Amino acid sequence: MRAHDLPGDRQDRAAQAGRATAPSGAAGRMLALQRAAGNAAVARAIAERTQDTQDTQDTQVSWGDAARYAERPVEHPEWPLFQILMRQAGFGRDTLEAVWQLLMGGIRQQEAVENSLSDAGLSRSERRERRSGNDWYRQVVDLVGDHLRIDTPTMGLWSGGLDVNDYASAKGHTTLEHSNLGQVINSLRLHPNFSLIGPLWNLLSVAFVQRATGPVHIFIRAHDPDSVLQDQEIPQLRRMRELHEQAGREISLVWHPLYTTAEGTIREVSPDLRLVDDAPYRQRDLCVAALYSYLLWMHDPGNPHSARAHDEMRARLEANHNPHP
């Protein structure tokens, strides 16, 4: 449920908490100037002024101090690496400086949002709405989202661990993490608390699938309806597919159920429950059925690499009151 679906003053409170006001001080002035003038050179002026006036006695400030880095973004330990990666990716100085300050401001806003979630009266949908309402992160996507476009003919989506991402890439598909912008963000440690960075990746994921132009291959090692893949990326893809069909183009979804062997090798599950190199399914339900069947009947209890997928599958079946051995 979106914030505008909430009645009366509850809507106002949710909107205010989910979209915290821009930070005060240098970061707030920067955002106001950028919005008014659309000039990324403002970011450079603030960064240079901050660097010139920084207190050298404060260099040992905690790496996770979101408020400090929103005010003094060039002091963040990842700033030098970010500049190198962005230049290698083809971004100009004005753009990379604007993106960096938006990222620092976004982390600070997300910290305030996460602190507001301690309110026990919030519903699950209200919590989700607050987490996704980061204006700074949205501006990052607006500014450089087109760099999520891919050159390869097929897009890859995944769920179940970073090695699944590597597997999809090795198959020749481009994942978000291997897109031009995704590689930069994925190479950085922006904050020790990932809950402050997760909403940025959620927005990037939606922007990524919006740029799909051909077949999209989806790799899953476990079926989680609450994952970013199932909750955000796939619904967005289905909307994109409808739009493309109206224009006479097609975006097909190709599903791949994965199982990791005791040796640590990822294989795909065929309809007859064999592990093979390639097992594409045109329907999600058939893919999930093959994955669940293999985990239920063929899983090796001594295999630590697939223990989590197996346990999650059994827990989900129990929650849905489905009998299993």
N, C-alpha and C positions, 0 to 999 in steps of 0.2 A: 504494500500500500504506500502510495506517495504522500508527501507531506500535505499536498493540496487536497487530499481526500479526508483529512482530519477535520472535525467540526470546530468552528469558532476559535476561541482563544487557545485551544490545544494545538491547532494548526500553527498559530503564531509562535508559540513556545517551541514547538518542534522545529520550525523553520529557523528560528534564531539559534537554537542549540546546534542543529545540524549544519548550519552555515555560519560559523563564528565570524564575527567581524574581523576585518583585516588587522593584523598586529599593529600596535602603535610604534612610534619611533621611525627609524630609517626604513625598515621593511614596509611599514604602512605607507609612508610617503612615496616610496618607490612604486608600489602598486597603484596608488592614485595617479602618479605622474604617467605611468605606462598606459593606464586606461585612458587618460585624457589626451595624451600626445601620441601614443602608439610608438614611442621612440625608445628602442632598447639601449641607446647611448646613455639614458638616464641611469640604467643599471651600472654601467661602467663608472660613471661619475661617483655614485654612492660607494661602489666597491673600492675605488681608489682612495676616496676620502676615509673610508673605514680602515683600510690598510695603513694609511699614513698616521692615523691617530690611535691605533691599537695599543693597549698597555702590555708591554712585554712581560710584565710580572704575572699576567693572567694566562700564559701559554699552556699551563697544565690543567685548565678547566676540563671538566668531564667531556668525553667525546660525545656523549648522548645529551648534551645541554641544548635542547631544541630552541629555547628562547635566545640564547647567546648567538647561535648560528643564523637565526632569522635576522638578528640585528647586525651581525658581523659575518656574513656568509663566506668571505674569503679565508676565514680562520679554520673552516671545517677541514679535517685531515684529508678528505677525498677531493677537495677542490683542484689541486694540481693534476691528479689523474683524470678527473672529469674533463678538464681543458684539453688534455692530450687526446682522449678518446673522442671527444666531440669534433676536434679538428680532423682527426683521422676519418671520421664519419662524414666529413664534408660540411660541417656547420661553421658559419662565420662567427666572429668574436661577439658581435652584438647579440646574436641569437643565443649563443651558449651562456653568456652572462645573464641574460633575461631568464632562461630556463633554470639556471642554477639558483637564482634568487627566488623564483617561484617554488622550486623544490624545497628550499629551506623554509620559506613561509608556510608551505603546505604541511611540512612535518610539525611545525609549531601549532598550526590550527588543528591537526589531527590529534595532537596530544591533548588539547583542550576538549575536543570531542570525546576522546576515550575517557577522560576524567568525568565527563558529564553522564556517562553510561552507568554510573553507580546508582542512579535513581531506580529504585526497585519498582516503581510504577510504570516503567516503560514496557511496551509490548515488544515482541520480537521484530515486528515490521518497523516500529519506530526506531529501534536500535539500528537496524539495517539502514534506514533512511538517514539517520544522523551520520553513520560511518561513511556513507557515499556522497555526502554533501560538501566536499572540500573544494571550494572555489579556486584555490591556488593550483591544485592538481588538475582541475578541469582546464585551467588556462595553459598548463603545460601541453595538454593534448591538443587544444585549439591551436597553439603556436607551432608545434612540430609534429602533429599527428600524421601528416602525409608521409613522413619518413618511416611509417610502419608498413608502407606498401612493399610488396615483395616482387622479386624478379623471376623466381622460379614459377613454373606453371601451377604448382599445388601448394596449398597452405596446410600446415599441420597443427592440430590442437591435441592436447594431452591432459591426462590426469593420473596421478599415482606415483609421483616422484621424479626427481630431475633426471634420473637415468632413462625414464620414458621419453623425456624431451630429447635426450641425446639419441635414443633409438629412432625417433621420428625423423630427426635431422639426418641420421645416417642412411635412412631410406630415401633421401632426396627431397624431403618436404621442408618448407621454411616455417619454423615456429616463431611465436612472438619473441622469444629470447634470442633468436638468431636474425631478427629483422634489424635494420640499420639502427633504429633508436633503441630497440629492445636490448641489443648487445651492450650498449653503453650503460643503461640503467642496471642491467644484470651484473655488470662488472664492478659495481660500486657497493660499498657498505654504508648506506646513508644514515642508518640509526640502528643501535643494538636491539631495539624493540620492533619486531617486524609488523606488529599490529598497526604501527604508524605508517608503514610503507605499503601494506596490503591494499588499501583503497586506491593507491596510485596504480598498482598493477591491475586492479579490477577495471579501472577506467581505460587503461592501455589495452586490455583484452577486448573490451567492447569496440574500441576504435580500430583495433586490428582486424576483427572479423568483419567490420563494416567495409573493409577494403578487399574482401574476397571477390575474385573474378572467375574462378574456375572450381574444379573439384577440391573439396576440403576433406582431408584424411584425419580421422579422430581416433586416438589411441588411448585405451583405458585398461588399467590393471585392477581397478576396483570401481564399483558403481556407487557413486555418492551424489544423490540428487541435490545436495546443498553445496556442492563444489562450484567454483567459478565457472568451470566448463559447462556443467549441467544447468546452473541457475542463471547464468548471464550469456555465455558465449553461444550456446546452442539456440536459445530463443532469438537472439539477435541474428544468427545465421538464417533461421527460418524466415524471419521478416525480410532479410536481404534476398533470400531465394524467391520469395513472392514478388518482390520488386523487379528482379531480373527476369522472371518468367513473363511478367507483363511487358517487358521490353524485348522479349524474344530471345533472351539468353538463359543459360542454365547454370545453377550452382548445385552440384550434387554432393551429398554427404556420404562418405565411405567410412565405416566403422571397423576397428580392429581390436579384438579382445586379446589381452596379453597375459602371459604367465611367465614368471621367472623361475628357472630350474634351480635345483640344489647347487649347481655349479655357478650360478649367477648369470646365466645366459637368458635373455628375453626371447621368447618364442610366441607365436600366435596360435590361437585355438581354432581348429577347423570345426565344421558342423558335426563331424563324427568323432569329436573330442580327441583329435591327434594334435601334437605340437608341430607346427610347420613354419616355413619362412614367411608365408603371406596368406592371410585368411581374411579377405575383405567381406564386409556385410553391408547391404544397402539399407538395412533397417536397424535402428538402435535396439529394439526389443530382441531381435534375433541375436545380436551381438552380446547383449547382457545375458540372455539365456544360455548361450554357449559358455560364457565366462563363469556363470554361477554353476552350471552343470560340471564343468571341469574342476572347479574349486570344491564342489560337494563330493564328487565321486573319485577324482583322480589325484587330488592333492596329497603330497607326501608330508605326513605330520612332522617329519624330521627336517623339512626344508625351511630354513629361517628366512629365506628371501621372499617367500610368498605367504608367510605366516600372518602378516597383518591383513593382507587382502582376504585370506581365508576367514580370519576372525571377524572382520567387518561384514563379510557376506553372511556368516551365521547369525551375527547380531541383528542384521537387517531382516533376515527371514524370521527370526524370533519376534522382532518388533511388529512384523506384519502378520504374526500368528500363522506362519507357514510351517508345517511339520518338516523335519529333516532328521536324518540319522544322527 
